[in-house]
Amino acid sequence: MTRDRKLNRTRWVEAALTVLAVAGFLWLARQLPVGPAASRGAALFLSVLLLGTAAVSVWQYRVMDEFRRERMQKTWALSGYSGFAALTALIVWRTLTWPGLGLPKALAQATPLTFSLAELYLPWVAMILTLLLSTAWLYWRDARGG
């Protein structure tokens, strides 16, 4: 079987996994507010989705030629850098705006440094956007011959 045919097969599996993920997320959205049974179902769904995504990514990487592997490595590296930068910026920002900063030690210990769930999504969103935009840019650059 040719490399392109193998790669097309992995793309179809990736598309099917994407459809299943969207259906699963819609199911999760209908389960709100989350109870104990829905939480276990959500954890199981997300675990299976994570393992499936990792398996498809490894499968695609093994089928790719060196040119595509290099492109994939670049996009993952860029998304990792952006996520690290966003997480570092979030930690620095929360530390510098922490209400306990500059307080006496006894008061500062009573004031916890907290992060909201919404804030923790910021690095994830930065990584996803960087991955998508860098992949699109590399494809565009390669298509025009640069």
C-alpha positions in Angstrom: 0.0 0.0 0.0 1.4 3.4 -0.9 2.3 6.0 1.7 -0.4 8.5 0.4 -3.1 5.8 0.7 -1.9 5.0 4.3 -2.0 8.7 5.1 -5.5 9.0 3.7 -6.6 6.1 5.8 -5.3 7.8 9.0 -7.0 11.1 8.0 -10.4 9.2 7.7 -9.8 7.7 11.1 -9.0 11.2 12.4 -12.2 12.6 10.9 -14.2 9.8 12.5 -12.6 10.5 15.8 -13.4 14.2 15.4 -17.1 13.4 14.8 -17.1 11.1 17.8 -15.5 13.8 19.9 -18.0 16.4 18.9 -20.9 14.0 19.6 -19.3 13.2 23.0 -18.9 16.9 23.9 -22.5 17.5 22.9 -23.5 14.6 25.2 -21.4 16.1 28.0 -23.0 19.5 27.5 -26.5 17.9 27.9 -25.4 16.3 31.2 -24.9 19.7 32.9 -25.0 20.2 35.9 -22.6 17.4 36.3 -23.5 14.8 38.9 -21.3 11.9 40.1 -22.4 9.5 37.4 -21.9 12.1 34.7 -18.5 13.0 36.1 -17.4 9.4 35.8 -18.8 9.2 32.3 -17.0 12.4 31.3 -13.7 11.3 32.8 -14.0 8.0 30.9 -14.9 9.7 27.7 -12.1 12.2 27.9 -9.6 9.5 28.8 -10.6 7.4 25.8 -10.6 10.5 23.6 -7.1 11.4 24.8 -5.7 7.9 24.2 -7.4 7.7 20.7 -6.0 11.1 19.8 -2.5 10.0 20.9 -2.8 6.7 19.0 -4.0 8.5 15.8 -1.2 11.1 16.1 1.5 8.4 16.4 0.0 6.4 13.6 0.0 9.5 11.3 3.5 10.3 12.3 4.8 6.8 11.4 3.1 7.0 8.0 4.3 10.5 7.1 7.3 11.2 4.9 10.2 13.3 6.3 8.8 16.6 5.0 5.4 16.1 6.7 7.1 14.9 9.9 9.2 18.0 10.0 6.2 20.2 9.5 4.3 18.4 12.3 7.3 18.7 14.7 7.5 22.5 14.0 3.8 23.0 14.7 3.9 21.0 17.9 7.0 22.8 19.0 5.4 26.2 18.4 2.3 25.2 20.3 4.3 24.0 23.2 6.3 27.3 23.3 3.1 29.3 23.2 1.4 27.2 25.9 4.5 27.5 28.1 4.7 31.3 27.5 0.9 31.7 28.3 1.2 29.6 31.4 4.2 31.5 32.6 2.5 34.8 31.9 -0.6 33.7 33.8 1.5 32.6 36.8 3.5 35.8 36.8 0.3 37.9 36.5 -1.5 36.1 39.3 1.6 36.4 41.5 2.0 40.1 40.9 -1.7 40.8 41.4 -2.0 38.5 44.5 -3.7 40.3 47.4 -1.1 38.9 49.8 1.8 40.5 48.0 3.4 43.0 50.4 1.4 42.0 53.4 3.0 40.8 56.6 3.9 37.1 56.5 1.0 36.1 58.8 -1.6 37.8 56.7 0.0 36.7 53.4 -0.2 33.0 54.5 -4.0 33.5 55.2 -4.5 34.8 51.6 -4.3 31.9 49.1 -2.9 32.3 45.6 -5.7 30.9 43.5 -6.4 30.3 39.8 -9.8 30.1 38.3 -10.7 27.4 35.9 -11.3 30.0 33.1 -7.8 31.3 33.6 -6.3 27.8 33.2 -8.0 27.5 29.8 -6.0 30.4 28.5 -2.7 28.4 27.9 -4.7 25.6 26.3 -6.5 28.0 23.9 -3.1 29.6 23.1 -1.7 26.2 22.3 -4.6 25.2 20.1 -4.7 28.5 18.2 -0.9 28.3 17.7 -1.1 24.7 16.4 -3.8 25.5 14.0 -2.4 28.8 12.7 1.2 27.5 12.4 0.0 24.4 10.5 -2.0 26.6 8.2 0.9 29.0 7.7 3.3 26.2 7.0 1.0 24.6 4.5 0.4 28.0 2.8 4.2 28.6 2.7 4.9 25.2 1.2 2.1 25.5 -1.3 3.5 28.8 -2.7 7.0 27.3 -2.9 8.7 29.2 -0.2 
